[in-house]
Amino acid sequence: MALNARLDHRNPLVFDTHGLGRRPGALQRLTRMVDAPKDFGIQGVIGVPEGAPLELELRLESVMDGVLVTGTARASAEGDCVRCLEPLELELEADFQEMFSYPDADDRGRVKTEPADDAEEDEDRLFLEDGLFDLEPVLRDAVVLALPMQPVCREDCPGLCSECGASLADDPDHHHDAVDIRWAALQGLAGSLEDGEKDEMSGAEAGVDEKQEK
């Protein structure tokens, strides 16, 4: 079975369940303000800055197999708008629920070291260690699910001009005259013909002037 290794009770995201007891149905409610850990969000997209205040509201319930933890995390997340690339900030609220199981114990209360028949299932379970549990991995998963994969500064953000990169929000009338590439060659040919006609007209006028002088 997978046990948490050497949990530190001084870690603000490690919680002690000794006060709850092991009687099924016992409840404990906790509120805690902690500093957000490093890389708390979707890397390179949006997340809660390291050290930013993270508010936790928890409900611990003792059940037959362990402690059921239900809670909500609130914080301010920061990132960049995927449309206009401007910095943005949004209020994050992530709900979560996780079971922390009691480790199997022998008649002396010691943790068994022999693997159980359902060892493969145990790999996906979280366990209490000496009555402690680490909430950080659960919070990370909840925050990632609560954050938008493509954050925008506002729902109707027009983004940037695809041709010059100008902000369309700053200049709603911004546009470029589009030229159909199918007509570009003809326009070039027309321009050449116009230049040729001008040269011929200039030559003809020069000839007339010379005759008048004679």
BELVEN-V686642 format. One record per residue. RES is the residue in one small letter. SS is DSSP state (H for helix, E for strand, - for the rest). NEAR is the number of other C-alpha atoms within 12 Angstrom. Layout:
res->RES ss->SS near->NEAR
res->RES ss->SS near->NEAR
This chain:
res->m ss->- near->28
res->a ss->- near->27
res->l ss->- near->28
res->n ss->- near->26
res->a ss->- near->15
res->r ss->- near->16
res->l ss->- near->23
res->d ss->- near->18
res->h ss->- near->19
res->r ss->- near->13
res->n ss->- near->19
res->p ss->- near->24
res->l ss->- near->30
res->v ss->E near->26
res->f ss->E near->34
res->d ss->E near->28
res->t ss->- near->33
res->h ss->- near->22
res->g ss->- near->19
res->l ss->- near->26
res->g ss->- near->21
res->r ss->- near->23
res->r ss->- near->17
res->p ss->- near->16
res->g ss->- near->18
res->a ss->- near->21
res->l ss->E near->23
res->q ss->E near->25
res->r ss->E near->22
res->l ss->E near->22
res->t ss->E near->20
res->r ss->E near->22
res->m ss->E near->20
res->v ss->E near->24
res->d ss->E near->24
res->a ss->- near->31
res->p ss->- near->24
res->k ss->- near->16
res->d ss->- near->24
res->f ss->E near->37
res->g ss->E near->33
res->i ss->E near->27
res->q ss->- near->20
res->g ss->- near->18
res->v ss->- near->27
res->i ss->E near->34
res->g ss->E near->37
res->v ss->E near->40
res->p ss->- near->25
res->e ss->- near->19
res->g ss->- near->18
res->a ss->- near->21
res->p ss->E near->22
res->l ss->E near->33
res->e ss->E near->28
res->l ss->E near->32
res->e ss->E near->26
res->l ss->E near->30
res->r ss->E near->28
res->l ss->E near->34
res->e ss->E near->31
res->s ss->E near->29
res->v ss->- near->21
res->m ss->- near->17
res->d ss->- near->21
res->g ss->E near->33
res->v ss->E near->40
res->l ss->E near->34
res->v ss->E near->36
res->t ss->E near->28
res->g ss->E near->29
res->t ss->E near->30
res->a ss->E near->38
res->r ss->E near->32
res->a ss->E near->33
res->s ss->E near->29
res->a ss->E near->37
res->e ss->E near->31
res->g ss->E near->31
res->d ss->E near->27
res->c ss->- near->28
res->v ss->- near->24
res->r ss->- near->26
res->c ss->- near->28
res->l ss->- near->24
res->e ss->- near->20
res->p ss->E near->19
res->l ss->E near->25
res->e ss->E near->24
res->l ss->E near->24
res->e ss->E near->23
res->l ss->E near->29
res->e ss->E near->26
res->a ss->E near->32
res->d ss->E near->27
res->f ss->E near->29
res->q ss->E near->24
res->e ss->E near->31
res->m ss->E near->28
res->f ss->E near->37
res->s ss->E near->33
res->y ss->- near->34
res->p ss->- near->31
res->d ss->- near->26
res->a ss->E near->18
res->d ss->- near->11
res->d ss->- near->8
res->r ss->- near->8
res->g ss->- near->11
res->r ss->- near->14
res->v ss->E near->21
res->k ss->- near->17
res->t ss->- near->14
res->e ss->- near->15
res->p ss->- near->17
res->a ss->- near->17
res->d ss->- near->9
res->d ss->- near->13
res->a ss->H near->16
res->e ss->H near->12
res->e ss->H near->13
res->d ss->H near->20
res->e ss->- near->15
res->d ss->- near->16
res->r ss->- near->23
res->l ss->E near->31
res->f ss->E near->31
res->l ss->- near->35
res->e ss->E near->32
res->d ss->- near->28
res->g ss->- near->29
res->l ss->E near->33
res->f ss->E near->38
res->d ss->E near->33
res->l ss->- near->38
res->e ss->H near->30
res->p ss->H near->22
res->v ss->H near->29
res->l ss->H near->38
res->r ss->H near->28
res->d ss->H near->21
res->a ss->H near->27
res->v ss->H near->36
res->v ss->H near->28
res->l ss->H near->21
res->a ss->H near->30
res->l ss->- near->33
res->p ss->- near->27
res->m ss->- near->20
res->q ss->- near->21
res->p ss->- near->29
res->v ss->- near->27
res->c ss->- near->25
res->r ss->- near->21
res->e ss->- near->13
res->d ss->- near->12
res->c ss->- near->21
res->p ss->- near->25
res->g ss->- near->27
res->l ss->E near->23
res->c ss->- near->20
res->s ss->- near->15
res->e ss->- near->13
res->c ss->- near->12
res->g ss->- near->19
res->a ss->- near->21
res->s ss->E near->22
res->l ss->- near->22
res->a ss->- near->21
res->d ss->- near->15
res->d ss->- near->14
res->p ss->- near->14
res->d ss->- near->12
res->h ss->- near->19
res->h ss->- near->16
res->h ss->- near->12
res->d ss->- near->7
res->a ss->- near->10
res->v ss->- near->11
res->d ss->- near->10
res->i ss->H near->10
res->r ss->H near->10
res->w ss->H near->12
res->a ss->H near->13
res->a ss->H near->13
res->l ss->H near->14
res->q ss->H near->15
res->g ss->H near->14
res->l ss->H near->13
res->a ss->H near->14
res->g ss->H near->14
res->s ss->H near->14
res->l ss->H near->14
res->e ss->H near->14
res->d ss->H near->14
res->g ss->H near->14
res->e ss->H near->14
res->k ss->H near->14
res->d ss->H near->14
res->e ss->H near->14
res->m ss->H near->14
res->s ss->H near->14
res->g ss->H near->14
res->a ss->H near->14
res->e ss->H near->14
res->a ss->H near->14
res->g ss->H near->14
res->v ss->H near->13
res->d ss->H near->12
res->e ss->H near->11
res->k ss->H near->10
res->q ss->H near->9
res->e ss->H near->8
res->k ss->- near->7
